């Protein structure tokens, strides 16, 4: 049986989502107190990658209200079988040929990372009557293996969003490098907050959403201003293997 550093079972069949959520909420409260923030500013997104509808139900019963999926294909197979009520966010890379499926499933997209994707989202949103909230994914760390816009290339996408009729730009998202010491992620989170503050001033727009922080580093992200935490393993334990049915490409 796998356990975490606190001796808590991480195996899915022994994992209590309610207990995990309570521990996480306590850590978030401590981080907020340290940073002089209100806990009401921070929302936990339960990342249910490879977990089935029964885990979503357990999390809803524990009080979780927002869930995130990495892949449109898995979400399309999973969400119809889940309990109603939660809000679903797409947090993984979005291919242009999956935009129609994505906009039908997710009112919030965290991973807008190119002008071409923004143009495709605008076109489909206009045709299908969607009005998604979108976050720009910024590659703050500069890692070639990570998706996201480099900061210097963001203005062309921002200009497009400012003129969009169907996409509402509400903030930024980033992925920090995985580090054994979570403190090493702090400069990445601080940089994303600085970019948000700068673009708010330059474009005269409110950007309340900072999507940053995962299971290994979320308290640091909270201290640096995160409003949405994307938590999978910390909430649900080790991932099982879950095989969704395919969805047709556009």
PyMOL commands that set and color helices and strands:
alter all, ss='L'
color gray80, all
select helices_A, chain A and resi 12-14+17-35+39-41+53-62+72-81+96-105+115-128+151-163+182-203+218-223+233-236
alter helices_A, ss='H'
color red, helices_A
select strands_A, chain A and resi 43-47+66-69+87-90+108-112+133-137+168-173+209-211+228-231
alter strands_A, ss='S'
color yellow, strands_A
deselect
rebuild
show_as cartoon
